[in-house]
Structures are given as C-alpha cells and as structure tokens.
C-alpha cells in the first residue's frame, strides 16, 4: 500500500484533534489558548484541505473537534460560574 500525502495529513490531523480534546479543558491562566486551540485550528485547516478526497475516515476529525470544543467551552463555563 502506498502512503499518500493525504494519509500523512490525516494522521497528523487526528493526532492534533485528539490533543485538542485531551487538553481543551485546561483553562488555568488561559493555557488553553496556547496549548490546545492552535492544535484544534491546525487540525481543522488540515481537514478542510484533505476532505476533498471524500474518504469515510475524514468524518472522525470534525467529530473530535466538536467534542474538544464542547469540552473546552463547558469547562470554561464551569470555571466562570464557580468563581462567583
């Protein structure tokens, strides 16, 4: 099996999206902006580039990004409402 550029980009995008999900809850001193969001944005950009090959595997990237965004926003809301 020949590995194409899109295969490598897919793996990178999935790794970035998983990192975004794993670190998205870290809002201590707004560390999320430095440690999670750039990886989420990079994963989204890669996904937008590779989604043109119409492979089923590309559906996992936006799912992971949505999960990461939900986790990040819910944790931020939790922090905001428990500080008061």
Secondary structure as a PSIPRED ss2 file (coil, helix, strand):
# PSIPRED VFORMAT (PSIPRED V4.0)

   1 X C   1.000  0.000  0.000
   2 X C   1.000  0.000  0.000
   3 X C   1.000  0.000  0.000
   4 X C   1.000  0.000  0.000
   5 X H   0.000  1.000  0.000
   6 X H   0.000  1.000  0.000
   7 X H   0.000  1.000  0.000
   8 X H   0.000  1.000  0.000
   9 X H   0.000  1.000  0.000
  10 X H   0.000  1.000  0.000
  11 X H   0.000  1.000  0.000
  12 X H   0.000  1.000  0.000
  13 X H   0.000  1.000  0.000
  14 X H   0.000  1.000  0.000
  15 X H   0.000  1.000  0.000
  16 X H   0.000  1.000  0.000
  17 X H   0.000  1.000  0.000
  18 X H   0.000  1.000  0.000
  19 X H   0.000  1.000  0.000
  20 X H   0.000  1.000  0.000
  21 X H   0.000  1.000  0.000
  22 X H   0.000  1.000  0.000
  23 X H   0.000  1.000  0.000
  24 X C   1.000  0.000  0.000
  25 X C   1.000  0.000  0.000
  26 X C   1.000  0.000  0.000
  27 X C   1.000  0.000  0.000
  28 X H   0.000  1.000  0.000
  29 X H   0.000  1.000  0.000
  30 X H   0.000  1.000  0.000
  31 X H   0.000  1.000  0.000
  32 X H   0.000  1.000  0.000
  33 X H   0.000  1.000  0.000
  34 X H   0.000  1.000  0.000
  35 X H   0.000  1.000  0.000
  36 X C   1.000  0.000  0.000
  37 X H   0.000  1.000  0.000
  38 X H   0.000  1.000  0.000
  39 X H   0.000  1.000  0.000
  40 X H   0.000  1.000  0.000
  41 X H   0.000  1.000  0.000
  42 X H   0.000  1.000  0.000
  43 X H   0.000  1.000  0.000
  44 X H   0.000  1.000  0.000
  45 X H   0.000  1.000  0.000
  46 X H   0.000  1.000  0.000
  47 X H   0.000  1.000  0.000
  48 X H   0.000  1.000  0.000
  49 X H   0.000  1.000  0.000
  50 X H   0.000  1.000  0.000
  51 X H   0.000  1.000  0.000
  52 X H   0.000  1.000  0.000
  53 X H   0.000  1.000  0.000
  54 X C   1.000  0.000  0.000
  55 X C   1.000  0.000  0.000
  56 X H   0.000  1.000  0.000
  57 X H   0.000  1.000  0.000
  58 X H   0.000  1.000  0.000
  59 X H   0.000  1.000  0.000
  60 X H   0.000  1.000  0.000
  61 X H   0.000  1.000  0.000
  62 X H   0.000  1.000  0.000
  63 X H   0.000  1.000  0.000
  64 X H   0.000  1.000  0.000
  65 X H   0.000  1.000  0.000
  66 X H   0.000  1.000  0.000
  67 X H   0.000  1.000  0.000
  68 X H   0.000  1.000  0.000
  69 X H   0.000  1.000  0.000
  70 X H   0.000  1.000  0.000
  71 X H   0.000  1.000  0.000
  72 X H   0.000  1.000  0.000
  73 X H   0.000  1.000  0.000
  74 X H   0.000  1.000  0.000
  75 X H   0.000  1.000  0.000
  76 X H   0.000  1.000  0.000
  77 X H   0.000  1.000  0.000
  78 X H   0.000  1.000  0.000
  79 X H   0.000  1.000  0.000
  80 X H   0.000  1.000  0.000
  81 X H   0.000  1.000  0.000
  82 X H   0.000  1.000  0.000
  83 X C   1.000  0.000  0.000
  84 X C   1.000  0.000  0.000
